[in-house]
Amino acid sequence: VQLTWKDNYARATAMLRNLSPDFAGIDLVANPERALEPKISALILFEGTITGLFTGRKLGDYLRPGQPPDYKGARWVVNGQDDAALIASY
Protein backbone atom coordinates (compact mmCIF):
# COMPACT_ATOMS: atom_id res chain seq x y z
CA VAL A 1 0.00 0.00 0.00
CA GLN A 2 1.20 3.50 -0.76
CA LEU A 3 0.51 6.19 1.79
CA THR A 4 0.83 9.90 1.22
CA TRP A 5 0.93 12.79 3.67
CA LYS A 6 1.96 12.69 7.29
CA ASP A 7 -1.66 12.51 8.49
CA ASN A 8 -2.17 9.15 6.75
CA TYR A 9 0.97 7.72 8.33
CA ALA A 10 -0.21 8.92 11.75
CA ARG A 11 -3.72 7.47 11.27
CA ALA A 12 -2.28 4.17 10.03
CA THR A 13 0.02 4.05 13.06
CA ALA A 14 -2.93 4.56 15.43
CA MET A 15 -5.00 1.95 13.59
CA LEU A 16 -2.23 -0.66 13.81
CA ARG A 17 -1.65 0.02 17.50
CA ASN A 18 -5.38 -0.41 18.15
CA LEU A 19 -5.44 -3.71 16.24
CA SER A 20 -2.85 -5.49 18.32
CA PRO A 21 -0.30 -4.92 21.07
CA ASP A 22 2.20 -6.46 18.62
CA PHE A 23 2.23 -3.09 16.85
CA ALA A 24 2.75 -0.94 19.96
CA GLY A 25 6.29 -0.01 18.90
CA ILE A 26 5.38 0.94 15.33
CA ASP A 27 5.64 4.59 14.32
CA LEU A 28 5.04 5.06 10.61
CA VAL A 29 5.55 8.81 10.85
CA ALA A 30 9.11 8.34 12.13
CA ASN A 31 9.71 5.19 10.03
CA PRO A 32 7.52 5.38 6.91
CA GLU A 33 9.46 2.58 5.21
CA ARG A 34 7.82 0.12 7.61
CA ALA A 35 4.60 0.57 5.62
CA LEU A 36 6.35 -1.44 2.89
CA GLU A 37 6.56 -4.54 5.08
CA PRO A 38 4.03 -7.04 3.67
CA LYS A 39 2.20 -7.74 6.95
CA ILE A 40 1.92 -4.06 7.81
CA SER A 41 1.02 -3.06 4.27
CA ALA A 42 -1.72 -5.68 4.01
CA LEU A 43 -3.26 -4.66 7.34
CA ILE A 44 -3.24 -0.99 6.37
CA LEU A 45 -4.88 -1.80 3.04
CA PHE A 46 -7.57 -4.15 4.36
CA GLU A 47 -8.42 -2.36 7.60
CA GLY A 48 -8.10 1.03 5.93
CA THR A 49 -10.62 0.25 3.20
CA ILE A 50 -13.02 -1.43 5.64
CA THR A 51 -12.91 1.34 8.26
CA GLY A 52 -12.60 4.39 5.99
CA LEU A 53 -9.10 5.30 7.17
CA PHE A 54 -8.04 7.09 3.99
CA THR A 55 -10.99 9.33 3.08
CA GLY A 56 -13.71 8.51 5.59
CA ARG A 57 -15.50 6.40 2.97
CA LYS A 58 -15.64 2.62 3.33
CA LEU A 59 -15.85 -0.20 0.80
CA GLY A 60 -19.15 -1.13 2.37
CA ASP A 61 -20.55 2.22 1.22
CA TYR A 62 -20.18 1.07 -2.40
CA LEU A 63 -20.15 -2.73 -2.32
CA ARG A 64 -23.29 -3.90 -0.53
CA PRO A 65 -24.79 -7.40 -0.49
CA GLY A 66 -27.88 -7.62 -2.67
CA GLN A 67 -27.11 -4.41 -4.56
CA PRO A 68 -25.17 -3.85 -7.77
CA PRO A 69 -21.54 -2.99 -7.00
CA ASP A 70 -20.49 0.62 -7.55
CA TYR A 71 -16.87 0.12 -8.53
CA LYS A 72 -16.52 3.67 -9.85
CA GLY A 73 -17.82 5.16 -6.60
CA ALA A 74 -15.58 2.83 -4.60
CA ARG A 75 -12.61 4.82 -5.92
CA TRP A 76 -13.50 7.38 -3.24
CA VAL A 77 -12.38 4.88 -0.59
CA VAL A 78 -8.71 5.50 -1.36
CA ASN A 79 -8.62 8.64 -3.49
CA GLY A 80 -10.63 11.01 -5.60
CA GLN A 81 -12.26 10.15 -8.89
CA ASP A 82 -9.15 10.43 -11.05
CA ASP A 83 -9.31 7.60 -13.60
CA ALA A 84 -12.28 6.11 -11.69
CA ALA A 85 -13.99 4.75 -14.80
CA LEU A 86 -10.78 3.13 -16.04
CA ILE A 87 -10.01 1.62 -12.64
CA ALA A 88 -13.63 0.40 -12.31
CA SER A 89 -13.28 -1.39 -15.65
CA TYR A 90 -10.42 -3.47 -14.27
N, C-alpha and C positions, 0 to 999 in steps of 0.2 A: 504494500500500500504506500502511496506517496502522500505525505502530508505537506501542507504549506502553511505558513504563518505561525508565529509563536503561540497564538491562542489555541490552535489545533493541537500542537504538541503538549500544551498544558492540559487541555481537556482529555487527551488520550492518556496522559500520565495518570490523571485522577481516575479515569475509567478503569484502567488496569489495576490500580491500587485497590479500588473497590471490588474488583472481581475476585482477587485472591491475595492473601498475605505473601504469596511467593513473589509478588511484584512490588512489595513495599519499598525496595531499594531502587526502583526504576525512576529515572528522571529524564524524560525525553526532551525537555527544554535544554538541559545541560549536556545531554548525550543523544542528539537526534539520530545518529547512526544506528542506535539500538532499534529504531522502528524498522530497520531492514532485516532484523532477525526473523526467520520464518514464523516462529511461534507467536512473537509479539505482533508482527505484521498481520497475521491471520486473525488474531483476536481483535485488533483495531478495526480491520475490515468488517468482520462479521458483527461484532457488537456495535460498531459505529453505525452500520446501515440499519440494524434492528432498532437501536435506541435513538437515532437521529442526531448523533454526535456532531456530524459535519455541518449540517445546515438547519437542524431542527426538524427536518422532514424524515420520515421513516419509510422503509420498504413497504411496510404494511399499509401505508397511506395510498399506495399505488397498485399493489399486488394483493388482492383480497380474494379469499376463497369464494367461489360461486359468482364472481364477477369477471368480466374480461380484463386481462392485464393491461395496465397503462405503462408500457415500457418507456415511452417518450417522457411522460410525466415523472417517472422514476429517476430520471436524470437529475432531478432536483435534490435527490438524497445525498449526492456527493458534490454537486456543482450546479452551475446555472444550466441554461438550455443550449449552450454552444454545441453544435453538432448532434443535438438530441435525436433528430430523425434518423441520422446515419447510425448512431449508436443503437437506437431501438431496433433498427433493421438487422443488427447482428444477433 
